[in-house]
């Protein structure tokens, strides 16, 4: 391999993760990587002091451009929009910070930031880039980047889960949730759901899904009770956390991720749009 290809491949998983955390879409992240590659092979490598930082800078700029396009697309999206789920490798869950940063709950919090705030937060808090490096990536001066980082950090802190939840707690909640659905035990289901639990279903107008958030344990239990009794519920690692893959006749029908607070399920994210389920048959490597 030539040196340009070797450097790009060495950092590819990292660049994909940067783009995915900024966009919440694996398909768009892959497109960003293609654009990054085209620009990378045209660089005068004699001027590149830090290949990793340079590649992250290209990726960030391309992701920012695409993020603004995605925002317009989301405005016309049918029903709630959820990030594209990833079947992740087991080692992702071992890196608590990485797993938190790619979780469905965190990606939805990042959706509430402006594009520049999101880029700065991801590069600083997840990938620990210096303010000077981030400034070059987002075309701001370092002082402005510090202010943006402070504002984004406070915004995220006010909206993220109240306390860290161990993978074991999430697995326990998931197992209880799975058993309740498989047995049709409504009381067991209500016991594991927070009274103010919220269910978001993403069908994208392609398959049936509630067009509004479903709020409250009773309402959510009614929706979950409609899962076909012939459905197969398969535990999996999705975006670094335990989740369920629901199959009907062997085909993936829905991916359900959980948000757990204080032992109860407070959020359910059900991705049903077939266009977002294409990466669920193979593992995706994300990396810091």
N, C-alpha and C positions, 0 to 999 in steps of 0.2 A: 504494500500500500504506500501511496505517497504521503508526505507528512500532513497535508491538509485533511485527507480522509482519515488518517490515523487519529488526529486530534479531535476531529468531529465525532468519530465513533467512541472515543474514550469518554467524551462528555455527553453523549447522546441521551442517556437516561436522566441525567441532571437537567438538561435543556428541556426535555419533554415535561419533567416535573414542574419547572418554572412556568412553562406555557400553560400546562393543565391547571395549575393553581391560580393563574391569572384569568383563565377562560372558563373553567368548569366543563370543558368539552374536550374529550380525547381526539375526536375527529379534527377539530379546529387546531388543537395542539400539534397534531401531525402535519397539518398544512403549514403551520408556523415553522416547524422544523425544516420542511422543504424550502421555504423562503430563506431561512437562516443559512442553509447549505449553499444555496445559489449565491448569496452575498459573501459567504465565507470563502468560497473558491476564487473570488475576485479580489481578495485582500492581498496587499503587499505584506507578506509574512515577516519581512525584515523590520517592519515597524511595530510588530506585535510583541509586547513585553510579557503579557500574561494571557495565554490562549483561553483559559477558563473564563476570565473576566471579560475578554473580548467577545467570546461566543455568547455569554449571558447577556451582554449589552445588545448584540444583534437580535437575540431571541426576544428580549424585553421590548425593544422598539417594534418588532413585528407583531408581538402579542398585543401591544397597546393599540396599534392600528386596527387589528382584528376585533379587539374588545369593543371598540366604538361601533363597529359594524354589527356585532352581536347584540349590543344594547338595542339597536333599532329593530333587529329581528325578534327579540324577546317581547317588545312592545305589542307585537301582533300574534304572539304565541297563544294557542288555545289552552286555557286553564293554567294551573301553577307550572312554573318552569323549575325543574330540578337538574342538578349536575348529572353528567353522564357517568354512571357507576363504573368502577374498575375492579376486576378480580385481581387482587394484589397478592404478592408473594408473602409467605409467613414472616420473613424478616422485617417487613414494614411495621408490623405490630410491635416489634421489639424496640423500635426507635419511637419513643412516646411522642416526641415533638413532631416528627415527620407524620406519624399516624394522625395526630391531632390536626395538622395543617391540611391534610387531604380528606379529612372526614366530611361526610355530607353536611353535617351541622355547620362546620367551619366554612365550607365553601359557600353555603347560603349566607352566612354572616358577611363574607367577603363581597357578596353581591351588593351589599348596602353601601359599599365604599365607591368613591369616584374611581375611574380608571387609573389615574396617577396615584391616588392613595393606595389602591390595591397593589400596584406594582411596587411602590416603596415598602409597604408592609411585608409583602412576600419576600422581597430581596433582603430586607433588614432582619425580620424576625425569624424567617425560616432558613434562609441561606447565609445569614450573617455577613453580608457584604458591607464594606465600609461606606460611609456617606459620600465620599468622593467618587467611588465606583458607581453608586446608585445615581448620583447627580449626572454622570455622563450618560447613563442608560435612559434617563427620563428627561434629559435636556433641561435640568434645573441647576441652580447653584447649591453647594452643600448646605448653606444656612437654611435655604428654603426646604431642602429635603429633610433636615432635622425637624423643622416645624410640621411638615406633612407626616413624618413618622410618628411624632408625638400625638398628633390629632387622630391618626388612624389607629394607633395603639389603644388610645382611650375609647374610641368608638367600638373597637372589637371587644375590649375588656368588658364593656357594659352589656354586650350581647352574647358572649360565649357562655357555655355551661358554667353553672355556679361553682362546681368543684370537679376536680379530676376524678374520673371513674376508671377503675382498673379493668383490664380486659376480662378478668375473671367475673367481675360484677356484670359486665355486659353479656358475657356468655351465659351466666345464670339467668338473667332476664330474658335472653333470647330463647333459652331452652324452655323456660316456663311459658313463654309466649307461643312457641311452637307446639308444645303439648296441649295447650288450651285450644288452639285452632284445630289440631288434629282430632281431639276428642269432642270438640263442640261444647266444651265446658264453659259456659258464659260467665259463671261466677269466678272461675279461675282466671279468665281473661280480665275481668273487671278488677281483680285483686292485683294484677301486675301493671295495670294502666293508671297513670296519674289522673286525678279527677279532671284536670284541664289539659289532657293530652291533645295534641294536634296531629292530624293525618293529612299529609299532602300527597296527592296522586297526580302523576305526570303521564297523561296519555297523549298529549300533543295534538289532540283532535283526530288522532289516527285510530286509537282504541278507546273504549269507554273508561272514563275516570271522572271523579267529581271535579267540577269546574271551580269550586271554592274549597278552601280548607275545611276539613271536618273537625269540629271542636267538641271535646267532652268525652269522657269514658263511655257513656251509654251510646252516643252517636257513633263513635269509632268502632265499638264492639259490634254494632249492627252491620256496619260496612264489612268488617272482617268476617262476620258470620256468613257472608255471601260467597266466600272462597269455595270453589268447587270441592266436594268431598273426595273427588278422584285426583285432586292436585297433589303433587309431590313437593314436600318442603325440605330443601337441602341447605344445611348450614354452610356458610362460606365466609372467606375473608374478603370483604368489599371495602375499598378505600381505607384499608388498614384496620378495620373493625369487624367484629362478628356481625353477620347479616344473614338473611334468608333468600335463597333463590327458589321461586315457585315455578314448577314445571307442570304443564298440562300436556298429556300425550307425548312426553319426552322433550317438548319444546319449552324454552324459557318464556314464561308469560309475564312475570313481574320480579323485580328485585326490591326487597324491603330492607332498608337500613333503619337503625334505631338510634334515638338519643335517650340516654338514661341519666336521671338525676336522682340521687338519694334512694337508689334501689328500684325506682319506678320508671316506666317508659313515659317520657314526656313528649317525644316526637317520633313520628313514623313517616318515612320517606319512601313512597312506593313508585318506582319508575316502571312504567308500562309501555312507553313509546318504543316500538320495535327498533326505530332508528338509533336509539340510545343503548341498545342491549347487545350490539354486535361484538363488543370486546369481552363479553362475559363467558365465552367458551375457552378463553386462554388467559394466562396470567400476564399482567402488565407490571414491569419493573419500574418503580419510582425511587428516586435517590436524591440525597442532599449532597 
